Amino acid sequence: MYVLVVNAGSSSLKYQLFDTQTGNVLGKGICERIGIDGVLEHKLPDGTKIKKEIPMATHSDATKIVVETLTDPEIGCIKDMSQIEAVGHRVVHGGPYFFESTLITSDVLKKLELCYDFAPLHTGAHLMGIKGCTDVMPNVPQVLVFDTAFHTTIPDYANTYPIPHEMTEKYQIRRYGAHGTSHRFVSIEMATLLNKPVEETRIVTCHIGNGASISAVKGGKCIDTTMGFTPLDGVEMGTRCGSIDPSIVTYLMKKEGFTPDEMATFMNKKCGFLGVSGQFSDSRDIEEGIKNGNKRCLLAASILAYQVKKYIGAFAAAMDGLDAVVFTAGMGENNPELRERACRNMDYFGIEIDYELNAKTWRQPNIVELSTPASKVKVYVIPTNEEYMIAKDTEEIVSKLK
């Protein structure tokens, strides 16, 4: 089945066209600056990149351009739009309404609109992307794949916040998590590598990018994760503070005169690496700063590494043991310094990595085992592939319609 996977932002639309039978990506790219001027970046399977400036007033315009690009006689990969059999959408937050990937209907879209308050920066963009695809491909079935779905197996004692039960119920406040599609993909890959029944596996998955979360996956199911009610919770991130004392919020609001919206912007956009270093939100800049003797960059990097180490230990305790640790996403795959800082001095815990191999493992598409033969806990770098998971979920749902 040919499935178009879409990840819509407020002014962008990422896309990949999959052949789900082979797993091959036939074409991929991104439309950016939608509603401003419009830029298309398209990548062919051979690595050739094509960049064009094309006006895109709406996500519908962007979707039309994507289809035209995929069917272009020179740079395209399919003959016509009819070859696109389904569309899969990445959706960040399913709120209390969605617990698995779901075929789009009018009722489903109404419920998705109710998720707006849980992820306002993302849900509006998702709705625009869905409308764009529906306008251009009205007869093609579409599926929503939720980042939060993988975390719906977290038990109540781990997903419930100790606030009055009435408020928990009234506002549907609980730990929802994020990056679930990525955690699901790499945990499945890791369970296969362990060569034991998935029901017996205990894996910590570290999705560390500009946004970051860590999950405990026991028996193939998530039992805890670091992100909470929103993607602001958990470990330090590029510009997000992660978990902090709640009183810091009210304290700063009083001292700085922040409104609730201003405080939310502060925690989401001005903290994390950027706040601690005072300059950089990108880990590559942080690591360069460390090489140049910047102590604040070292502090920013050390905070995250310490948190990763701490959660590996905490989640091992929650799972009554540990078989493997997986690093994935932008930093997890490409920042050997982070992995070394997080895993160093963990021999007593059964974690021992090959530091020389670790230093060489970055910017490569392959699965790499970093743990030594003596390590009781396996440590791997597994490149994530959320888009493939979305394509497969979409294929499974749409194939049942035929």
N, C-alpha and C positions, 0 to 999 in steps of 0.2 A: 504494500500500500504506500502511495506517495502522500506524506503528511507534511503540511506546512506548519512549523512551530513558530509562534509569535510571542515576543516579550515586549509589551508596549510601555513606554515611559510617557511623561507629559508632553515631551517634544521630540520623542524618538520612537523608533520601531525596529527592533532587532528581529531577524528572521533566519530560519534554516529550513531547507526542503530535504526531508529524509525519504529514503527508500527503506521502509521498515523491515523488508525481507532480508536485505543485505546489511542494514545498519549504516549504509553509506550516506554521506551528506552530498547532495547533488549541487547545491548552491547555497550561499549564505551571505549575509551582509547586514547593513544597518541604514535606516533613513534617519537623518538627524536634522535638527533645526526646523522641525515641522511647525508651521504657523509663523515662522520668521522669514526664512528664504527657502531653505531646502538643500540638503546634501545627501547624495546616495554613495555609499561605499559597498561595492559588491566584490565577493571573492569567489574565484573559480576553484574547482577541486584540485587543479595543479598549482594553486598558490597565487595565481595571477590576481592582482587587485585592480579594480576599476573604480574611479572616483568621478562623480558628475555633480554639477550644481543644477538642481531641478526644482522649480517652485513647488512647494507642498503646503497648501493652506490648511489642510486637515489630515487626519489619519486615514480618511477614505482616499485622499489623493495619494498618500504614501503607499497604501495597500495596492492601489492601481499601478503605481510605478514598480512595486515589487513584482507583481504578476507580469507586467510588460518586460521586466528585466529577465525573469525566469523563462519567459517564452521567446526572448529575442533570438533571431536566427543565428547571430554571431556569438553572443556571450551567454545565451540561455542554456537550459538543460532539459526542457520539456517542449513538446510541440505546441500545446495550447493549454488553456486554463482547465479544461475538462480532466486533465491528468491529475490535478490536485484533488484527492479523494476526501480529505478531511483537514481541519485546522485545529491545532492544539494551542491553547493559551496558557502561559504561565501567570498564575494569580498569587499574589503574596499572602493574602489573608482571607480565609474562609469564614472567620468569625465563628459564632455558635451554630451556623447553619449548614456547613459543608464538612463532611468527614472523609470524603473520597472524591476522586476525579468524577466529573459530572457532565453529561450532555447538556448543551445550552438549549433552554426553552424560554418562553416569555416569563414563566414563573421563576425560573432559575435566575434570570436577569434582575427581577424585582428583589429577590433575596440578596443578590450580589450588591445591589445598591444599598442595602441595609448594613453592609460591611464597611461602608465608607469611613465611619468614625474610628474603626479599628486600625485602618491604614490609609489615612487621607491623602498621603503623598503618592500612593500607588493605585488605589481602587479607581479613582477618577480616570487615571491613565489607562487602566485595564479596560474600562468601559468604552473609552474612545477607540482603543485598538479593536475591540469586539465589533463596534459599530462600523469601523472602517472595513473589516473583513466581510461583515454581513452586507454592506452596501455593494461591494465589488463581487462577492461570491455568495449570493443569497440562497442558493440551493445546496451549498456545501455544508455538511454537518460540522459543528464546532464543539470542542470539548474544553472545559476548564480544569486545569490541574493545579491544585492548591499547595503552596509551601507549608501550610499549617497541617495538612492532612496526616502526614507521617507522625505528628506529635499527639494525635488524638488518643493514642494508647497509653499516654502518661497517666499513672494512677492518681486518684483524687488527692491523696496526701502530698503529692509532689506538684500538682497543678493548682492547688487551692491556696489563695493568699489569706493570711489570718486577719481578715477584716470582717465586720458584721455580715452574717449570712444573707440578710435581706438585701444588702448592697451588691453582694456577689451575684445574687439571682436577678436583681433588678437591672443591673448594667452588664451582666454576662462577663464579669471580671474573672479571669483565670490565666494560667500560663498557656499560651497558644504556640509559642516557638516560631521559628522561621527556618529558611534554608532546608526545609524538610525533603524536597526532591533530591537535593544534593546528598544529604545524610543518608537517604534511602539508597541511592545509587552506589555510593562508596561502601556502605555496610554490606550490601549484597555481594559486591566484588570481593570484599575482605572475607566474608563468610565462605565463599568459594575457595579462596586461597588457603583457608585454614583446614580445608578438607575434613570437616567434621559436620555432623548434623547441625543445621542452622539453629535448632532449638537449644543447643548446648553452647552457643557462642556468646561471648561477652566482649563488646567492642566499643571503644571510645572514638568517635569521629570528630575531627577538628576541622571545621570549615572556616578557614582564616583568610579573609580578604579585607577589603576596605570596610565591609560589614562582616562580622565574625560571630560564630556560635559553635558550641561544643555539645555533643549529644552522647547519652549513654544508651547503647542499643543491645538489649539482652534478648536472646532467642529470636532475633530478627525484628523485634519491636522496640520502639523508643520508650524508655521508662523515665527519662528526664532530659532536659536541655537547658542551656543557659539563657536564651532569649525568653522573654516572658509575655506579659500582656501585649507588649509592642516590641518591635525590633530594636528598641533603645536599650533594653536590659541585657545583662550578661557581662562579657569581657570588654576591655578597652578596644575601640575601633578607630578608624581613620579620623572621623570628626565627632563620633558619638562617645559619651562618657561611660556607657555601660552601667553596671550596678554601683550606686553610691548611696550613702546614708540619706534617707528621704528628707531628713531635717535640713540637709544642705539646700534643698530646693526652696523651702519656705524661707530659710535664712537669707539666701541670695535675693529672693524676690523682695524681701523687706529692705535689705541693704542697697540693692541696685534699682529698686523700683520697677522690676520686671512685671509685665502682665503675664498671665498664663501662656499666651501664645509666644511672647518674647522669651519666656523661660524654656519653652519647648524647643524653640529655634536655637537657643544657646546650647542646650544639652545635645541636640542633634547635629549642629553645624559648627560649633566652636570649641568642642572639647576633644577628648581622645588624643591621638598623636598630635593633632594640631594644637590643642590647648596646652599640653605638657611641653612640647618642644617650642611652642611659640612661633613656629615657622612652617612646619611640614605636616601634611596629612598622608602622604604616600610613603610606604615603607622603604622604597628605594632611596628616597631623599633622606629618610631617617638613618638608614645604614651608611650612607655617604657622610652624613653629619657625624656619626660615631667615628668613622675613619679619620675625620678631621678634628677629633677631640672635643666635639660638642657634647657636654655632659647632660644637657636636657634631652638630647636625642637618645642618649644611652638610657636615661631614666624612662623615657617613653617606651622604648623597646623592652626594657627590663620589666616594666609593669605587666605588659602583655604576656611575656614569657612566663613570668611567675604565676599569672592567672591560669594559663594553659596547664602548667605543671600541677597547680592546686586542683583544678577540675579533673584532671586525669586521676589523681588520687581519690578525690571525692566520689567520682562516678564508679571507680573500681570498688569502693566500699559499698556503694548503692547496689552494685550488681553481684556482690559477694565473690569478686574475683575479676580477672582481666586476661583476655587472650591476645588482644591486639589494639594498637593505636594507629589511626589513619590520619594523615595530614592531607588536606585538599584545598582547592580554591587558590586565588592569586598568591597570597603569602604562603599558605601551607605547601603549595607546590614549588614556589620559586624563591623562598627565603630560607636558605640553609642556616643562617645565623639564628633565626627564630627557633627552628627545630632543635638546633644544638643547645641553645639556652634552656629550652623547655625540657629536654631529655637528659641533660647533664646531671650527674650525681643521683641518678635514679636506679643505680645498680642494685641497691638493697630492695628495690621494688620489683626487680626482675626485668628492668628495661636497660638495655645496653645497645647503643648504635655504633655503626662504623662511621666515625667522624670524617674520615678521608672521603668515603663514598658520599656521605651526606653533603660535603662541600661541593661536590661535582654535580649534584642532582638539582637541576633547575632548568627551566625552559625546555623541557622535553616531554613528549606526549605519552611516555610509557610508565607502566607500573614499576616501582622500584622498592625492593626490600632494603631498609636501612639497618635493621637489627642484625646483630652478630649471631653466629651459631650458638653462642653461650646464653643469649638472651632468652629468658623464659617467656617474655611478652614480645610478640611480633610488632615491628614498627614499619609502616609502609607509607610511601607517597603514592596516592592513587588519583590521577587527574579526574576531576568530576565531569559528568556529562548529564546535566539536568535536562538539556534539550532532548536527548535520546529517551530519557524516561518519560518525558511529556509525549513524545511521538508514540512510544509503545503503549502508554495508557490510552491515548487517543485511538490508536489502531484497535485495541481490545474492545473499547466501547462501541466504536463505529461499525466494526465487523459484525456485531450482534444485530445491527439494524438491517442487514442484508438477508 
